[in-house]
Amino acid sequence: MNLKRIAQRSLSAIAVSAIVAGCSSVKLDETKAPVDTATPTQIGAGAGASTGNTSQSQVASVDLTKNDASAQGNLPRVVYFDYDSFVVKDEFRPTIEVHAKALAADRKRKLAIEGHTDERGGREYNLALGQKRAESVAKSLALLGANENQLEAVSFGEERPAAQGSDEAAWAKNRRAELVNR
């Protein structure tokens, strides 16, 4: 009798596992952070005290209005991604910052973020990855001051390639998120 129950439970567990596995159509690595959340390390409180130096910080301030690209209408509009990733790289932070600043300055302005992938991978997977890329850029914009109702994340997957070809150069140009005014 005991063996019969164990067998029934085992079969039930296998059936549930099969159903759960069959329901999952697109798998993305959710452990990857969509936004680089690294924070600068803090200098110890006593670092300047031992030298007796009371001068101000050596960090230069940045005038963001000096070369305001939003006034010139020539904002960079593309964020590129590594293969099979939706992590926004540090090199695209200035692009995102200038768009976030422009959106924060004009709350009526709206921006669509269009996620794209290269041709590798299935259609469903690429649509999901393109959406994750668009959402990670939207989240970065929101963290830098844009209002979430100004942003729309959309995926085109592999359907609108920026470059034709089946080599790394073309694939790298196609793994992107484009920022489009609405």
N, C-alpha and C positions, 0 to 999 in steps of 0.2 A: 504494500500500500504506500509506503513511504517512497519507494523508488518510482512509483507511478506519479506521485505529486512532483517529484524532482524532475522527471521527464517532461511533465506538462509545463512546469515553470520554465524549463530550458527552452522548450519549443515556443512558448509565449515570448520569451526574451528575444529569441532569434527572429520571430515574426515582427516584433516591434522595431528591432534594429533594421530589418529589411525595409520596413515602411518608412522609417525616418530617413534612411539613406536614399530611398527612391524619391522622397519629396524634395530633396535638395537639388535644385537644378543648376545653380551657379555658386561656386565656392570662391570666395576672396579671402585673402589672409587678413582677418580683422585685427591681428596683432600689430600690423603696421600702423603707426600713427599718421593720420592724414596731415598733420601740421607739425613742423619742427618746433617742439616746445622747450627746447634747451634754454636754460637761463644762464646768464653770465655768473661766474663765481664771484663771491664777494671777497674783498680784501679784508684781512683781519682788522679789527678796530684799532689795534695798537700799531699798525704798520707805519704810519707817519709819525707817531709819537716818539719813537726811539731816536729819530734823526733830529727832532726839534723843528722839522720843516712844517710850517703852517701855511704854506702857499696853497692856492686853489688847485683844483683838479687840472690835470694836463690834457683832459679830453676836450677836443675842439667842438664847438657847437656847429650845427648844420643849419643853414638857411634854406628851408624848403621852398621858399618863394623866389629864390634867385633864378633858377631855371625851371619855372613852373611849366611843365610839359602840358598840363591840362589846358592852360591858356593858349598854347600854341597848337593844340589839336593833334599833336603827334605822340601820343602816349604809346609806349610799348604795349602790345595787346596779346602776346602769346606767352604761356608758361609751359615749358617742356618737362617731361617726366622720364625717369629711367624705365627700363623694360619691366613690365608686370608690377608697376608701383603707382601709388597715388599720393606719395609723399611730396609735398612742395619743397623744392630744394632752396637753400639759402641764396643762391645766385639770382633767384627771381623775387626775392623780398622787395627790392626797390620798385619793381613793376607793380607789385600788389600794394605797396605803401602809397604810391602816387595815385592809384585808382581809389583806394580807401579814402585818402584825403579829399579827392575830388567829390566822392559820394557824400562824405560827411559835410562838405561845404555846401552842397546843393542837394537837399533831401528829396527834391522832386525827380532827380535823375535816377534812372534804373539801368541795371547792367545784367545782361545774360552771360552766363559762363557756360560755354559749349565744350563738353569733354569729348576727346577723340582718342582712338587707339590705332595701332598698326594692324596689318591684316592677319597677324598670327592669333590663333585662338578662335573659339567658336563664336557665333553671332551673339548669343545670349551673354556669354562671358564678357565679350568686348563692350556690349551695351552697359553691363553692370560696372565694368572697370572705368569706362568713360564717365559714368554718373559719379563714381567715387572721386575721380579726378576733378570734375566740376564742383562737387560738394566740398572737397578739401580747399580749393581756391576760394569758394564762397565763405567757408568758415574762417579762412585767413583774413579775408576782407572784413568780415564782421568783427573779428578780434581787434582789428586795427581801426575801427570807428565807423564802418559802413553799417547801415541799418539792414536787418535781415529782409525787410519787406522791399528793399531796393534791389535784391538779388534773386536771380532765377538760375538754377543749375539744371542743365539739359545735357543728355548724352546722344551722340551720333555714332558712337562705336567706331567701326571701321568704314562707315558709309561715305564719309567725305574726306578722302585723303588729301593732304597738302602736297604730297610728292608721290609720283608713281614709281614703282619699282619694288623689287623684292630683295633689297640689300639693306645693310645696317644704316646707311646714310638716309635712305628714304624712310625706313621705319622710325628713325630718331626724329625726323620732322613731323611724322604723323602722331607720335605719342605726345599729345598736347592738350591744353585747355585754352580756348580763345575767349577774350573778353570783348563783348559786343554791346554797344550802347543800344538802349531800347527807348 
